[in-house]
Amino acid sequence: MGDLKPWHIVIIVLVFVVLFGAKRLPDSAKSVAKSLRIFKDELKPEEKKPDGDSSTPTN
């Protein structure tokens, strides 16, 4: 039951194409990739973030 066969993947891809259309899939993939990149950046330790994000106000 936990095995993913190649024909399962084909069915999943076909469902995505039917639901979203072939023209919207590249845009959706780009937005998912951008979201994953932002998520990965947020998981990095605070000390590796740039100094420009300082929370102390300067006058």
C-alpha positions as CSV (number, residue, x, y, z in Angstrom):
1,M,0.0,0.0,0.0
2,G,2.9,2.4,0.7
3,D,4.7,1.6,-2.6
4,L,4.4,4.3,-5.3
5,K,4.4,2.7,-8.7
6,P,5.3,4.6,-11.9
7,W,1.7,4.4,-13.1
8,H,0.6,6.1,-9.8
9,I,2.9,9.0,-10.6
10,V,1.4,9.2,-14.1
11,I,-2.1,9.4,-12.7
12,I,-1.2,12.1,-10.3
13,V,0.4,14.2,-13.1
14,L,-2.7,13.7,-15.2
15,V,-4.9,14.9,-12.4
16,F,-2.8,18.0,-11.9
17,V,-2.9,18.8,-15.6
18,V,-6.7,18.4,-15.7
19,L,-7.2,20.5,-12.5
20,F,-4.8,23.3,-13.3
21,G,-4.3,23.2,-17.0
22,A,-1.0,22.9,-18.9
23,K,-0.5,26.6,-19.0
24,R,-0.7,27.2,-15.3
25,L,1.6,24.4,-14.2
26,P,4.9,26.2,-14.9
27,D,3.7,29.2,-12.9
28,S,2.6,27.0,-10.0
29,A,6.0,25.2,-10.0
30,K,7.8,28.5,-9.9
31,S,5.7,29.7,-6.9
32,V,6.2,26.4,-5.1
33,A,10.0,26.6,-5.7
34,K,10.1,30.2,-4.4
35,S,8.1,29.3,-1.3
36,L,10.5,26.4,-0.6
37,R,13.5,28.7,-1.0
38,I,12.0,31.2,1.4
39,F,11.2,28.4,3.9
40,K,14.7,27.0,3.7
41,D,16.2,30.5,4.3
42,E,14.0,31.0,7.3
43,L,15.3,27.7,8.8
44,K,18.9,28.9,8.8
45,P,20.3,30.2,12.2
46,E,19.7,33.9,13.0
47,E,23.5,34.7,13.0
48,K,23.7,34.0,9.3
49,K,21.1,36.6,8.4
50,P,22.4,40.0,7.1
51,D,23.0,42.8,9.6
52,G,20.5,45.1,7.9
53,D,17.6,43.4,9.6
54,S,18.5,44.8,13.0
55,S,15.5,45.3,15.3
56,T,17.0,48.3,17.1
57,P,15.7,51.6,15.7
58,T,18.3,54.2,14.7
59,N,17.6,57.9,14.4
